[in-house]
């Protein structure tokens, strides 16, 4: 019912028209641009030898989404960047630099989970792992500024004798809390000798072999 413009030539094979629209029964080779004013529904597989261009979209209305789920899909958050959203919220971002972020839109490292102000987990391009810190300088770099242990290892569920490194940097072995640089609750052994530069306090008894 509208106008059809063909730049130079038109070859039609297996083309039919009805009051419901235009149907191509065979193969269509499109070397130029195709503009669709409203919506396009493809019920089968289509092969394109050029590009499929879409709008940028957003996390709430991604450019490439689904008929029954229009707030879930892929969008373009910025130049050379790619975003994935579900339920209208951005979930994963790939920046122009190739950084991947989950739970944030501006990852500063090769791979980052959570925002920089909420205990992030990052992997740098050099292979360093950062926990609570976005610029790790060691293979494993943990930064803990909250009132909680920085590191803890339990060997059983609900362990009461774990290995911990607390907020102050104190190391506790066999205890849930420690007030000393090294606090061992239980037995210990030094196979190559023990040097004490300061005072040595013995609570009850000392056995020397």
N, C-alpha and C positions, 0 to 999 in steps of 0.2 A: 504493500500500500504506500510505501515511501519511495525514495530515490535510490538508485543503485549506480555507483560510479566506478568505471573500470578504466585504469590509466592507459593501457595500450591494447591488450588482447585478453580474451576470456575463453577458457576451454572448460566445458561443462560435461561431466560424465556421471551418469546416475544421479542427477539432481531433480528433485521433485518439490513442488510447492503446494501447500494446502492452506486452508484458512487458519490453521494452528501455527504456521510458521514455515521455516525452510529446513529441508532435510537433505543431507548428502548421504547417499547409500554406499558410494564407493570411496576411493581414496582422493583426498584433496591436497594438492601441493601449493602451499601459500608462501610465496617468496617475499611478499611485502608486508604491510601492516594490516591488522584486522582490528577494527574498533567495534566494541559492543557497548551500546548506550546504556542498557539496563543491566540485567543479570544474565549469566551464562551457565547452563547446566549441561555437564557432559556425563552421559551414562555409560560410556565405554572408554577404552584407552585411545588417546590421541598422541600422535607423534609430531613434534615440531622440530624443524631444522634450523630455526632461528631462535629468538628470545621471546619469552613471555614476560611482559612488563606490567607491573601493578603499582598501585599507590603505596606510599610509605606505611600507612596504617599507624596503629598505636597498640599499647598493651590491652586497652579495652576494646578496640576494634581493629584487630590485626588484618593486614592486607590479604593474607592467605589463611582462611579459616574454614569452617564447616557449615553446611546448610542448617543443621539443627544445633549448632554450638558456635555462634559467631564471635564470642569473646575468647576463644581459644585458637591459637595458631601462631603464625610467623609474621613479624613486622620489622621495619627498619628504624631503629632508634636514633641513628645519626649516620654521618658519612662513613661508608665502608663498614658499617656495623650491622649486626644481626641480633634480633631479639625473639625470644619464645615466651608466650604467655599462656596461662591457663586460668579460667575463671575471671578474666579481665585484669589479672595482675602479672607483672613481669616476673618470670621465674629464672630464666637463663639468658645471659648476654655474652656475645662474642664481639670484642671491640675491634677497631681497625688494626690495632697492633697484634691481634691474635690472642689477647688475654680472655680467659673464660671466667665469668662470674656467676655464681648461684646465690640468689637472695640479694643481689645488688646489681646495679647497672653500670658501675664504673670500676671494675677490678683493676688494681694497680700491679698485679703480678700475673704470671702465666696462668695460674689457677687459684681462685679465691672463693671461699664460702663465707657468707655472712658479711655484714658491713664492718668497716674498720673500727667502729666504736663498740662492737658487740662481740668481742672475743673471736676474731676471724681465724680462719684456717687457710694458709696460703702455701703454694709451691712456686718457687721462683724458677726462672729459666736455667739457673745454675744448679738446680737440684736441691736447694735448701728448703726445709720445712719450717714454717712459722706458725706457732699456736699463740693466739692472743697478740700477734705482732705482724705487721704487714711487710717489714723489711728485715727478714732474718739474715744474720751474718754467720751462722753456723749451720751444719747439716740439719740439726734439730735445735730450734731456738724457741724457748717458751718464755713468755712474759705474762706474769700474773700480778695484777695490782688490786684485785678484790680481796675480800676477807675470806679466803679459801686456800686450800693446798694447791701448790703449783703442779705437783706431780704425785701420783699415788698408784701403788700396785697392791692388789688384793689377790691372795692365792685361793681364797674360798669366798663364797657369798657371805655378805655381812661380816667381813673380816674385822676382828678387833686387834690384830697384830700385823698391820700392813707395813709396807715400806713407803715413807712419805718424804716429800720436800715441801716444807710449809712456806707461807708468805714471806717469812724472814730469811729464807734460804737455809734453815736448819734441816738436817737430815735425821729422820727418825726410823729406826729399824725395830719392829716389834711393838710399836706404840702408835696410837692414833694422834697424839700430839707430842711436841717436843719443845723444850726451852733451851736446848744446847745446840751448838754447831753440829755435833754428832751425838745422838742419844740412842744407845742400844739397850733394849729391854730383853735380857736373856743372856746367853753365853756368847763369847767372842774368842777369836784366836788370831794371833799375829805370828806367822811362821818365820818372819825374817827380823823380828825385833820390834820394839816400840820405843820411840823417843818422845819424852814429855818435856817441853820447854818451860812450862809453867808449873802450877801446883797439881798434884795428883791426889785425889780423894778416893778412899776406899770405904764403901758403905759398911760392909760386915767383915768379910775375910778375903785373903789373897792367897792363892796357891801358885807356887813357883816350881816348875818341874826342872 
